[in-house]
């Protein structure tokens, strides 16, 4: 669960970073809540797959420096570092306690078998 907590903290940091570091960044105000929300939802084992959205958002943050024209600014460096950390932490699955579901096979199984 610790990778998901750190990922949620990164999302909160992205929301706070423009005010703390003193730059304008509407993209961080959009990506931050999405990252934090996906991380909190992925805390539970049954919704753990949602962490893959944070991998995509981390890759977006890595590319945002060039797409949004941050250049070598403070916003660009923050975006790159946060994106790399986010993508790396999102690959850590976490401990599985028990399996869930069973796919279509379980739906097609006769009752009582």
MIDOSE-1310 file (N, C-alpha, C; in nm, 2 decimals, decimal comma, always signed):
residues 113
xxxx	+0,08/-0,12/+0,00/+0,00/+0,00/+0,00/+0,09/+0,13/+0,00; +0,21/+0,12/+0,04/+0,29/+0,23/+0,05/+0,32/+0,30/-0,08; +0,33/+0,22/-0,20/+0,35/+0,29/-0,33/+0,23/+0,38/-0,36; +0,11/+0,33/-0,33/-0,01/+0,40/-0,36/-0,02/+0,53/-0,27
xxxx	+0,02/+0,52/-0,15/+0,02/+0,64/-0,06/+0,12/+0,74/-0,11; +0,24/+0,70/-0,16/+0,33/+0,79/-0,21/+0,28/+0,85/-0,35; +0,21/+0,77/-0,43/+0,16/+0,82/-0,55/+0,05/+0,93/-0,52; -0,04/+0,90/-0,42/-0,14/+1,00/-0,38/-0,07/+1,13/-0,34
xxxx	+0,04/+1,12/-0,26/+0,11/+1,23/-0,22/+0,17/+1,31/-0,34; +0,22/+1,24/-0,44/+0,27/+1,31/-0,56/+0,16/+1,39/-0,63; +0,04/+1,33/-0,63/-0,08/+1,40/-0,69/-0,11/+1,53/-0,61; -0,10/+1,52/-0,48/-0,13/+1,64/-0,40/-0,02/+1,74/-0,42
xxxx	+0,11/+1,69/-0,43/+0,22/+1,78/-0,45/+0,20/+1,86/-0,58; +0,15/+1,79/-0,69/+0,13/+1,85/-0,82/+0,03/+1,97/-0,81; -0,07/+1,95/-0,72/-0,17/+2,05/-0,70/-0,12/+2,17/-0,63; -0,02/+2,14/-0,53/+0,03/+2,25/-0,45/+0,16/+2,32/-0,52
xxxx	+0,22/+2,25/-0,61/+0,35/+2,30/-0,66/+0,35/+2,43/-0,72; +0,25/+2,47/-0,80/+0,25/+2,60/-0,86/+0,24/+2,71/-0,75; +0,17/+2,69/-0,64/+0,17/+2,79/-0,54/+0,30/+2,79/-0,46; +0,35/+2,68/-0,43/+0,47/+2,67/-0,35/+0,59/+2,71/-0,42
xxxx	+0,61/+2,67/-0,55/+0,73/+2,71/-0,63/+0,71/+2,84/-0,71; +0,59/+2,89/-0,71/+0,57/+3,02/-0,77/+0,57/+3,02/-0,92; +0,50/+2,93/-0,99/+0,48/+2,93/-1,13/+0,33/+2,90/-1,16; +0,29/+2,94/-1,28/+0,16/+2,91/-1,32/+0,15/+2,78/-1,39
xxxx	+0,06/+2,69/-1,35/+0,06/+2,56/-1,42/-0,08/+2,50/-1,41; -0,17/+2,53/-1,50/-0,30/+2,47/-1,50/-0,30/+2,32/-1,53; -0,20/+2,27/-1,60/-0,19/+2,13/-1,63/-0,16/+2,05/-1,50; -0,09/+2,11/-1,40/-0,07/+2,04/-1,28/-0,19/+2,04/-1,19
xxxx	-0,28/+2,14/-1,21/-0,41/+2,14/-1,13/-0,50/+2,04/-1,19; -0,48/+2,00/-1,31/-0,57/+1,89/-1,37/-0,51/+1,75/-1,35; -0,38/+1,74/-1,36/-0,32/+1,61/-1,35/-0,31/+1,56/-1,20; -0,29/+1,66/-1,11/-0,28/+1,63/-0,97/-0,40/+1,55/-0,91
xxxx	-0,52/+1,61/-0,93/-0,64/+1,54/-0,87/-0,66/+1,40/-0,94; -0,63/+1,39/-1,07/-0,65/+1,26/-1,13/-0,55/+1,16/-1,08; -0,43/+1,20/-1,05/-0,33/+1,11/-1,00/-0,36/+1,07/-0,86; -0,40/+1,16/-0,77/-0,44/+1,13/-0,64/-0,56/+1,04/-0,63
xxxx	-0,66/+1,07/-0,71/-0,78/+0,99/-0,71/-0,75/+0,84/-0,75; -0,68/+0,83/-0,86/-0,64/+0,69/-0,91/-0,56/+0,62/-0,80; -0,47/+0,68/-0,74/-0,39/+0,62/-0,64/-0,47/+0,57/-0,52; -0,56/+0,66/-0,47/-0,65/+0,62/-0,36/-0,74/+0,50/-0,39
xxxx	-0,79/+0,51/-0,51/-0,88/+0,40/-0,55/-0,80/+0,27/-0,57; -0,68/+0,28/-0,61/-0,59/+0,16/-0,63/-0,54/+0,10/-0,50; -0,57/+0,16/-0,38/-0,53/+0,10/-0,25/-0,60/-0,03/-0,23; -0,72/-0,05/-0,28/-0,79/-0,18/-0,26/-0,75/-0,28/-0,36
xxxx	-0,74/-0,40/-0,32/-0,69/-0,51/-0,41/-0,78/-0,53/-0,53; -0,90/-0,52/-0,52/-0,99/-0,54/-0,63/-0,99/-0,43/-0,74; -0,94/-0,31/-0,70/-0,93/-0,20/-0,80/-0,79/-0,17/-0,82; -0,70/-0,26/-0,79/-0,55/-0,23/-0,81/-0,51/-0,20/-0,95
xxxx	-0,58/-0,25/-1,05/-0,55/-0,23/-1,19/-0,56/-0,08/-1,23; -0,62/+0,00/-1,15/-0,64/+0,14/-1,19/-0,50/+0,21/-1,18; -0,40/+0,15/-1,12/-0,27/+0,21/-1,11/-0,21/+0,23/-1,25; -0,25/+0,16/-1,35/-0,19/+0,17/-1,48/-0,23/+0,31/-1,54
xxxx	-0,34/+0,37/-1,50/-0,37/+0,50/-1,55/-0,26/+0,60/-1,50; -0,21/+0,58/-1,38/-0,11/+0,66/-1,33/+0,03/+0,65/-1,40; +0,05/+0,53/-1,46/+0,17/+0,51/-1,55/+0,15/+0,60/-1,67; +0,03/+0,61/-1,73/+0,01/+0,69/-1,84/+0,02/+0,84/-1,81
xxxx	-0,03/+0,88/-1,69/-0,02/+1,02/-1,64/+0,12/+1,05/-1,61; +0,20/+0,96/-1,56/+0,34/+0,98/-1,54/+0,42/+1,01/-1,67; +0,38/+0,93/-1,77/+0,45/+0,95/-1,90/+0,40/+1,08/-1,96; +0,28/+1,12/-1,94/+0,23/+1,25/-1,98/+0,31/+1,36/-1,92
xxxx	+0,34/+1,35/-1,79/+0,41/+1,45/-1,72/+0,56/+1,46/-1,77; +0,61/+1,34/-1,81/+0,75/+1,35/-1,87/+0,75/+1,42/-2,00; +0,64/+1,40/-2,08/+0,63/+1,46/-2,21/+0,58/+1,61/-2,21; +0,52/+1,64/-2,10/+0,45/+1,78/-2,09/+0,55/+1,89/-2,10
xxxx	+0,68/+1,86/-2,06/+0,78/+1,96/-2,07/+0,80/+2,02/-2,21; +0,79/+1,93/-2,31/+0,80/+1,97/-2,45/+0,67/+2,00/-2,51; +0,56/+1,93/-2,48/+0,43/+1,95/-2,54/+0,38/+2,09/-2,50; +0,39/+2,12/-2,37/+0,34/+2,25/-2,32/+0,44/+2,36/-2,32
xxxx	+0,56/+2,33/-2,37/+0,66/+2,44/-2,38/+0,72/+2,49/-2,25; +0,73/+2,40/-2,15/+0,79/+2,45/-2,02/+0,94/+2,48/-2,04; +1,01/+2,41/-2,13/+1,15/+2,43/-2,14/+1,23/+2,38/-2,02; +1,33/+2,45/-1,99/+1,42/+2,41/-1,87/+1,38/+2,49/-1,75
xxxx	+1,25/+2,52/-1,73/+1,20/+2,60/-1,62/+1,18/+2,51/-1,50; +1,14/+2,58/-1,39/+1,11/+2,51/-1,27/+0,99/+2,41/-1,28; +0,89/+2,46/-1,36/+0,77/+2,38/-1,39/+0,81/+2,25/-1,46; +0,90/+2,27/-1,56/+0,94/+2,16/-1,64/+1,02/+2,05/-1,56
xxxx	+1,11/+2,10/-1,47/+1,18/+2,01/-1,39/+1,09/+1,94/-1,29; +1,00/+2,01/-1,23/+0,90/+1,95/-1,14/+0,82/+1,84/-1,21; +0,78/+1,87/-1,33/+0,70/+1,78/-1,41/+0,78/+1,65/-1,44; +0,90/+1,67/-1,48/+0,99/+1,55/-1,52/+1,01/+1,47/-1,40
xxxx	+1,05/+1,52/-1,29/+1,08/+1,45/-1,17/+0,96/+1,38/-1,11; +0,85/+1,45/-1,10/+0,72/+1,39/-1,06/+0,67/+1,28/-1,15; +0,68/+1,30/-1,28/+0,64/+1,20/-1,38/+0,72/+1,07/-1,37; +0,85/+1,09/-1,35/+0,94/+0,97/-1,34/+0,91/+0,89/-1,21
xxxx	+0,89/+0,96/-1,10/+0,86/+0,90/-0,98/+0,72/+0,83/-0,98; +0,63/+0,90/-1,04/+0,49/+0,84/-1,06/+0,49/+0,72/-1,14; +0,55/+0,72/-1,26/+0,55/+0,60/-1,34/+0,62/+0,49/-1,27; +0,73/+0,51/-1,21/+0,80/+0,40/-1,14/+0,72/+0,35/-1,02
xxxx	+0,66/+0,43/-0,94/+0,58/+0,38/-0,83/+0,46/+0,31/-0,87; +0,40/+0,34/-0,99/+0,28/+0,28/-1,04/+0,30/+0,13/-1,08; +0,43/+0,10/-1,11/+0,46/-0,04/-1,15/+0,46/-0,14/-1,03; +0,47/-0,09/-0,91/+0,47/-0,17/-0,79/+0,32/-0,21/-0,76
xxxx	+0,30/-0,34/-0,77/+0,16/-0,39/-0,76/+0,11/-0,39/-0,62; +0,18/-0,44/-0,52/+0,14/-0,45/-0,39/+0,10/-0,60/-0,36; +0,08/-0,62/-0,23/+0,05/-0,76/-0,18/-0,09/-0,80/-0,22; -0,10/-0,92/-0,27/-0,24/-0,98/-0,30/-0,27/-1,08/-0,19
xxxx	-0,38/-1,06/-0,13/-0,43/-1,15/-0,02/-0,51/-1,27/-0,07; -0,60/-1,24/-0,16/-0,68/-1,35/-0,22/-0,72/-1,31/-0,36; -0,75/-1,41/-0,44/-0,79/-1,38/-0,58/-0,94/-1,34/-0,58; -0,97/-1,25/-0,68/-1,10/-1,20/-0,70/-1,15/-1,25/-0,84
xxxx	-1,28/-1,27/-0,84/-1,34/-1,30/-0,97/-1,31/-1,44/-1,02; -1,31/-1,46/-1,15/-1,28/-1,58/-1,21/-1,31/-1,58/-1,36; -1,35/-1,46/-1,40/-1,37/-1,44/-1,54/-1,50/-1,50/-1,59; -1,51/-1,52/-1,73/-1,63/-1,57/-1,79/-1,65/-1,71/-1,75
xxxx	-1,55/-1,79/-1,72/-1,56/-1,93/-1,69/-1,65/-1,94/-1,56; -1,64/-1,85/-1,47/-1,72/-1,86/-1,35/-1,86/-1,83/-1,37; -1,89/-1,74/-1,47/-2,03/-1,71/-1,50/-2,10/-1,83/-1,57; -2,02/-1,91/-1,65/-2,08/-2,02/-1,72/-2,09/-2,15/-1,65
xxxx	-2,03/-2,15/-1,53/-2,03/-2,27/-1,45/-2,17/-2,30/-1,39; -2,22/-2,42/-1,40/-2,35/-2,45/-1,35/-2,36/-2,43/-1,19; -2,47/-2,38/-1,14/-2,48/-2,36/-1,00/-2,45/-2,49/-0,92; -2,39/-2,48/-0,80/-2,36/-2,59/-0,71/-2,24/-2,67/-0,75
x	-2,17/-2,63/-0,86/-2,05/-2,72/-0,90/-1,93/-2,66/-0,84
